[in-house]
Amino acid sequence: MRARAWARGGLVGLVLLGAPATSAGQIDSPLRVRHLTFEGVTAIDESDLRRALETRAWPRFFWGDKDPFDEATFQDDLVRIVEYYGQRGYPEARIADASIQRLDGDRVDLMVVVDEGRPYIVESLELEGFDPLSAAELETLRDRLPLRPGQPLDAVLLEASEQLALFALGNRGYAYAVLDTSNRTGATFRSRRLTLVARPGLLTLFGPIDIVGNTGLGDRLIREDLVYRPGELFRAGLLRESEARLTARALIDAATVEVLPQAGKPGDVFTRIRIEEAEHRQYSLSGGYGSEGQLDLTGDLRHINFFGGGRSAGVSGRWSSLDRGVLIDFVEPRFFDPRYSLRVAGEVQVVDEPTFYTERAGGVLSLTRRFGATWPPDAPRTTASVSYTNSYDEFETSDDFEFGLGDFDDLLELGLNPFTGLGAGRLSALAIDFTRDTTDGSLNPSRGYAANLRFEQAGRWLGGRFTYNEIRADARHFLSLSGRVVLAHRLLIGTIDAPSDSIGLDDFVGPPLYKRYFLGGAESLRGWGRFEIGPRAESGLPLGGLSHLNLQSELRWLLPKGIGAVAFVDAGNAWDQSWRIDLGKLRSAVGVGLRLPTPLGLARIDYGYQLTPIDGLLVEGLPETRHWRLHFRIGQSF
């Protein structure tokens, strides 16, 4: 304690030498740090050192921590730097110089010069008393120890090595193993010979399980996620896996599995599960802005333990210039079996696209079956689901288009009245989905693939007006080329097989207009605007295709401060016939983009340039001669 106080006093004087004088009675406004610069920091990671300090440079953007500069805190940080080095095996480290440079206005620059000194080096690290481990397990443990001979004597790595050694014994059934560490001087004063000495104790079994903190959830729900049972051989890894499974539930904020002190029959391990439940009623409100949807607002109100058992029910709403509506849903996560879940949803939606305007009211009933392991979180996820959709839809073409006699047949083919541009009917459809996901599950994946295959059939035999069969697939692949570079690909392909025997509006049996495929925009071919690619009427009205193909590739670079840079190529088209993919008529574009972290999520700015322009393209009835588009949106492209 006395040494620490001496160090603080010396550092205070050192800091004040670099601070400008303040006249008597002057009250300074709060200062902000422009730059915090280190010199002499070579043996440790400078970014880790910065995270250990409370003094931070002012963020460059409008978000982030904006604490004003405090001289006393900075002095404490100088002491923290010395202590940090001591923990990392550099007991002779000291602050050689520190200065505060006052700039114009309310900004300061900070400079810290560190003399790291010479470290204590681990000469050897031996293991004794680990007889319960096989030769292979012992060798694996040696290879996995974070602290290794030749490294500085890092106290953090030493503690991690001790915990790993105890975990290895615990995973063999020795729950109450004890570990001592011998630290002796090596060949030189600054070298250390370390020995981890284990006392395994008795072989143990799992005993009774106690659950506390569980007020709104049933014990059965908690025990379902435990991967151990009383009477089984104790394994420490099963405790951690059970903890992680419980914590992964939306119903639980935190969960810990404790090994209680030895009690009862020798060899039995009593465990206690401590649960901190999440708030059952959850609210969220978010917003964003995009070049297509303009202002986008989303709100959600959800009860995640509706009637108990982990059931959830909620209502959500969305408003943007492209779509708005309200959805109510209920989810039964265990429909007679933990592998099955049932969802019932009802929705009222208005879609206002550049091509059409649609009002929909209806619902969806879906049953999903999970396959394979559900753990760990990055384990491949495979599901199959069957769903039934029933909705009444009214739709019409955009007011931006005027029709002539030449558009008569096109409008009939879309199920629209050629005199009014209106259409309506009931959609009744069955669908089967298969999904497979091996990505890391994040919003910005860096490895693995995700694929979805969907079969959908609508028909009058189901009580609806529209009749069609649809097959579509969505596949994405992510490959990490380095820690900061990811190569991403996406394939979208689909076709709608619609009857062609309609002779008038009353006996129309094809798909509704909004089910057709429209390409172009921020989500598909970024060299064009929304829905600018695909079959068109003489008036320029996008008719949508019955087949489509969309290919996208991106090279993503992660830059400092969470900023990303992207180079991309997009290709695709939509055709007016079922089962038709003409690779010779693909439209393509290239471009670059930026990804900026914001409080609302990842902001995406993309500039796309057309390699294969469309001659005579009409947008809102007017000729469009630009061969480039600029898109802005919240969220990754795919």
N, C-alpha and C positions, 0 to 999 in steps of 0.2 A: 504493500500500500504506500509506504514511504517513497519507494522508487517511482511509483506511478505519479505521485504528487510532484516529485522533483521534475519528472519529465514534462508534466503539464506546465509547471512554472517556466521551465526553459523554453517550451514551445510558444507560450504566450508572448514572451519577450521577442522571440524570433518573428512571430507574425506581425506584431505591432511595428517592427522596423520597416515593413513594406507598406504600411497603411498611411494614407495622406492625413495631414492634420486637419482638424475641424475647429473653426473659430468658436469662441465662447458664445453660448446661447443659440447656436445654429442647430436646427432639427433636420436631420437628413431624412429623405424619403426612403422607403424600403428599397434595398439594393437587390439586383438580380445578377446571377453569375453568367457571364457570356461564355467563358472558356475555363475549364479546369484541366490544367496540363501537368503531366508527370514527366520527370526525367530520371533516368537510372533504374527504371522498372523493367528488368529483363528476365528475371528468374521465374516470375509468376505471371499469370494472365492479367493484363491490366483491366480488362472488362470485369473480371471477378473482383478485383480490388475496388473498382468503382461501386459495384453493387453492395459492398460492405460498408460504404460510407453514407452519411446522411446529407452531406453537401453535394448538390448536383447542379450541373449546368442547366440553364433555363431552356425548356423545349423550343425547338425551332418552329413547331406548328402550334395552333391555338389550343390543342389538347395536350394532356400530360400534366404531371405534377409541376406546380409553379410556386414552390415555397421560396420566400425571400431569403437572401443571404444573411446568415447569422454568424458573427465572428466567433462567439463562444462555441457554437456547434462545429465550426471549422477547426478550432483548436482541439476539441475532443476527437475529431476525425484524424488529426495528426497522430494522436495517441493510438487510435484504432489501427492506423497503418503499421505502427511499430508492433503492436500486439498481433496483428494479422500475419506479419512476417515471422514472428516468434512461433505462432501456431504452425506455420508452414516449414519449420526447420531452420529458420534464419534468426537465431537469438541475438546476433550482433547488429541487426539492422537498426538504422537510425535516420532521422530526418536531417539531411545536410543543409537544407535551406527551404524556406517557405515565404512566399510574398503575396501581398494583396495589392493589385494595381487598380486604382480608381480611374475609370474612363469618364468621358463626357456623359452627362445625364445620370442615370441610376444604374449603370452597369459596372461590373468589376471583372477583372481577369485574375485567376488564381494560378500560382505556380508552386509545385512541390517537387523538390529534388531529394531522391532517396539514395542513401548509401546502404546497399543490401548486406554487405559483409559476407563472411564465409559461412556456409551451412554446416550442420551436423549431417553426416552421411550414414545411411544404413549399410553396414559392412556385410551382415548376414541376417537372415530371418528363418528360424528353424521352427518346426512343429513337433511337440512331444505330447504323448498321452492320447493320441487320436487312434488307438487300436480298433475301436468299433468301425472305422471307415476301411473300406477295401483299398487295395493299392491304387486302383484306378480312381476311386473317389478322392483319395488323398492327393494324388497327382493333379486332379482337376481343381481341388481346393488351392493347391500351391499356385496353379496357373491363374486363378481368378482373384487372388489377393491383390487389393489395390496398391498396397505398399510393397516395394520390391527392393532388393539389394542394389546399391548404386544410386538410389534416390535420396533426396534430403529427408530427414526424419520429420515427416509431416504428421502432426498430431491427429488431424482429421482423417487422413488415410490410415493411420494406425488404428483408430477407433473403428473405422469401417472394416478393416481386416479382422479385428477381434469379433465384431458382430457376425461377419460372414463365417468365421470358424465355429462360433456357437450355433449358428443356423445349420451348418453342415451336420453337427452332432444331433441337433434337434430333429433334423429331417431323417435321422436313423433311429429315432425313438427315445432319445435321451433329453427329456424336457428340462431337467434340472441340472444340466452340466454346468461346471464352473470353469472359468478361464483366468489364469494369471499370466502376466507379461513380465519377463525378465529383460532388463535393460543394462547391459554391461559395456564398459569401454573396450573398443577394438584395438587395432594395431596402432592407431593414432588417437590423440585426444578428441578429435572431431569425428571419429568413426564409432558406430554403435553396433553391438551384436545383440540382436533381439531374439527371444524365444517365447513362443506362445505355448504355455503348459496347460493341458486340459485335464480335468477330472470329471469323467462322464457321469458317474453315479449309476443309479438303477435304470434298467430299461423300463419304459412307461407306456401305458395305454390311455386312450381318451376315456375320461370319466363323465360324470354328470355335467349338463350344460345349463347355465343360468342366463336368462334374458332380462335385461333391465332397460328402462327408458322407452319401452314399447307401449304406447297408450292407445293409439288409433289403429294400429295394425295388429292382426292376429299373429300369435306365435307361429302358427303353421306357415305363414308367409315368410317369416324370418328363417325358420328351419329349412325351408326349401332351398335356400341359397347356401346353406352350410354343406361343405363337401367332406365332412367327417361325421362319424357316428360313435356314440359310447361303445367301448369294447374293442375298437380298432387300434392298431399300433399308432402311437403318437408320431405325427410328422409336422414339423414347424411350417413347411410350405403350404399345408392345407389351411392353417390359420390365416396366412396372408391372402390366400386365394379367396377364402370365405369373406374376409374383410372387404376385398376389392369387389366381389360380387354384390355384397350388400350396399356398398357405397355407390355402385353404378346405378342403383335404382333411383328414379326421380322422387320416390317417396321418402328417401333417407338422405339427410344432409351429411351425416358422418356415422361411421360404425367402427368400433374397435373390438378385437377379440383378445381377452386377457387370459394369461395362465395364472391361476391363483396359487398361493403358497400351498405346499404339500399338506394334505389333510385326508382323513379317511384311510382307506386301505392303501398300503405302500404300493407304488407303481401306478396308481390312478391319477390322472391329470384333470382337475376341475377347471373348466373354462367359463368365462363370463362374457356375454355379448352385450356391449353398451351401444344403444341406439339413440341417435338424435334425429328425430323425424323432421322432414321438411314441412313447411307450411302447406296445408292441404289446398287452400284456396290461393291460386297464383294468378297474377295479373301481368300483362306486358303491353307496352305500346311502343311502336317503332315507326320510323319514317325514313324516307329516302327520296332521291331525285334522279331521274334518268332522262336521256334525250328522247326516249319514245313514250314512256308512261308519265313523264313530267313528275309532279309531286305524288308520292306513294305513301299512304298511311295504313298501318296494320295494327289492330288491337286484338287481344286474346284474354279471355277469362276462363279459367279451367279449375276444376276440382279433381285432384289427382288420386283421391281415395273415396270416390263416390259410392256410397253404400258399402264401403269397406272392401277388403280383398284386392286392393290395387286397381279397382275399376276407375276409369276416368270419364268425365263428361265436361263439355265446354262449349262455348260460343265464341266465334271469331268473326271479325269483320275486316274488310279491305276496301280502300278507295284509291283509285288513280284515274287518269284520263282514259286508260284502256279498259279497265274492268273494275267493278265494285260489287260488293255483295256481302251476305251474311251466311255463315255456316254453323250448324249445331251438330255435334257428334257425341257418341257414346262408345266406349271401348271396353270390352270384357277381355282382359289379358289371358285368362285361363278358361277357355270354353270347353269344359269337361276334361281337359288335358292341358298341362303346362305348355305343350308344344303348339297349341292352337289358340288363336285370338279372333274375336269377332268385333266388327266395327259397323255401326249404323250411323249414317249421316244424312242430314237434310240441308238443302242449300237453295238460296235465291240469289241469282247472279245476273248482272248486266255486263255484256262485253261490247265495247265500242271500238272496233278495229278500223283501220283505214279502208277496208273493203266492205265490211258488214257490221250490222248492229244486231245483237241477240239478247233476248230476255229468256232466262231459264229458271224453272222452279221444279225441284224434284229431289230424289234421294238415291243413296247407294248403300247396299248391304254387301259386306265382304267378309270372307273367312280365309284366314292366313295360317299356313302350317310352316313351322321352322324345322330345318333339318341340320344335322351335324352338331358339333360342339358350339355352345354359346359362350365359352370362355377359353382363352382370355379375350379382352375386348377387341384385339386385332385379329382374332381367329376368323377365317372365311365365314361369311354369313350367306346362307342359302335359304330361300323361301319359295313357296308356291301358294298362290291364292286364287280363289274364284270369287267373282263379284257380279252383282246384278244392279243395273242402273235403270231407273224409270224417271223420266222428266218430261215436262211439257215445254216446248221451245217455240218461240216466235222470233223470226229473223227477217231482215231486210237488207238491201244493198245500201251503200253509203250515199248520202245526199250529194256527194261531190261528182257523181257520174250521171250523165244524161244518155238515155238509150234510144236507139233507132230500130228500124225494122230488122236490121242485120243481127241484132242481139236477141231476137225472139227465141230461137232454138236454144241459145246458151242459157237464158234465164229459165226456160222449162227444164233443162238438164240439171239445174241447181235446185229444183223444187220451188222456184219462185213464180209468182204470177207475173207474166211478162208485161202486163199493163200497169201494175202497181209496184212491182219489185218486192212484194211481201211473200212470206212463207211461214207456215206453222204446222205443228204436228207433235205427236207423242213419240219420244225415243224410248224403246224398251230393248235392252241389250244385256247379253251375258259375256263375260270376259274371263280369261285364264291368264295369269301372269307367272312367269318364272324369273327369279332374280338370283344373282350371284355377285358377291362383293368381297374382294380381298384387299381393298385399300385400307389405309390406317384410320378411316372413319372421320377424318377431319374435313373442314370446309375447304382446305387447300391441300389435297392429297399429294404425296410425292412418290408413291409406289403402289403396285398392284393394279387390279382392274375391277371394273364394275360393269355388269351386263344385265339387260332386261329384255325378255321376249314376251310379247303380248299377242293373244288371239282374241278377237272380239267379233261377236255376231249379233246383229239386230234384225228383227223380222216381224212380220205381222202375226206370225204364230206365237209371238210373245206379247201381243196386244198393242204393238206400236205401228206407226205409219211408215217408218223408214226401214229399208231392208239393205243390208250390206254385210260383207265379211271383210275383216281387216286383220292383217298381220304386220307388226312393226317391231323393230329391234333397235336398241340403244346400247352401244358398247363404248367404254372409255378405258384408256390404258395410260398409266403413269410410270415413268422410268426416271430414277434419280441418277443423273450423270456425275454429280458431285454434291457436296453439302449445300450448295447454293444454286444449282442448275437442275431443272426438271424438264424432261421432254414429255409432252402430253398429247394424246390423240383422242379423237372422238369419231364414231361412225353412227349415223342415223339413217335407217332405211325402212321403207314401209310401202304397202300397197293396199288399196281398198277395191275389192271385187264387188261391183255393183251391177244389178240387173240392167239390161239395156232395152227392155221391152215396154217402157213407159211411152204412151202416145199422147198424153195430155196431163194437165196439172192435177186432176182429180185422182188419177191412177199412178201418180209418181211413187216409185219404190226405191229410189237411190238413197245415198247418204245426205244428211243435211249439209248446208253450205259450210258451216264452221268445222265440220269433220274433215274437210279437204286439206291438202298440204299446201302451205304458203311458205316460201323461203325469202330470205333477205332481212337484214337488220342486225341488232347487237348480239343476238343469240345464234345466228346461223352464218350467213355470208355478209361479212362486215363491210364489204365494198359497196353495198347497196343499202337502201332504206328498208323499212319494214314492209314485207309482202311485195316487194318489187320484182321478184323472180318467180316465173311460172306462167302457165297459160293465161291469156287475157282475151277479153271480148274486144270488138271493134272500137268500142268507146274508151278502151283502156282499163275497164274494170277487171281486176285480178279474179280469175275464176277458180284458182286453186287446182291442184293436180290430184290424180288418183294413184300416182306412184311418185316417190321422191327418194333422193339420195343426197346426203349431206356429209362431207368429210371436213374435219378440222384438225390442224396440228399447230401446237404452240411450243416454243422454246422459252422457258420462264427462268429469269435470273432474279435471285433474291439479293437486293442491295442493302446497305446499312440503313438503320432506322426503320426496318420493316417495309421499305419501298421495294417494288418489283418492276422489272422491265420485261417486255414480251415482244417476240417476233412471231408472226403467225401467217399461215396460208389456209384459206378456206376454198372449198369447191363443192358444187352441187347443182341440182336443178329439180324441177317438178314437171311431170308429164301428164297429159290428159287421158291416158289409157291405163288400165290395170295391168300389173305385171310387166311394165315397160321401164327399163333402165337403159338409157342410151349414153354410154360413157363418152361418145364423141361430141355430145352436146352439153357437157358440163360447163357451168359458169365458174370462174375462179377469181380470187382476189388475194392480195398480200397486204401486210401492214405491220405496224408496230403499236405498242401500247404501254401504258404505265399503270401500276397498281399502288394505290396510296392508302395506308391505314387511317381510318377515321373512327370516331366514336360510334357511327352508324354501321360500321363494317368496312369491308374492303371496297374502296372506290376504284372503278375501272374506267379508263379513258383509252379508246382504241381509234386509230386512224387506218381505214382500209382503202386500198386503191384497186380498181377493177383491171384485171388482165384481159378479160373477154367482155367488153361492154355490150349492152343491148341496144341495137339500132332502133330508133323511133320510140324509145321508152316514154310513156306518159305517166305522170304522177299527178293525181288529182285533176286529171283532164288536160294537163299542160306538159309540153315537151321538157324532158329532163336531160341536160347535156353534161352535167358533172360526172366525172369518172371516179369520184372519191366520196367518202362519207366519214363523219366524225361521230362517235358514239360515246355516251357517258352513262354509267350505270353502277349501282351498288351490288357487289357480289362477283365472284369469279365467273368466267365465261362457261366453264364446265368442270 
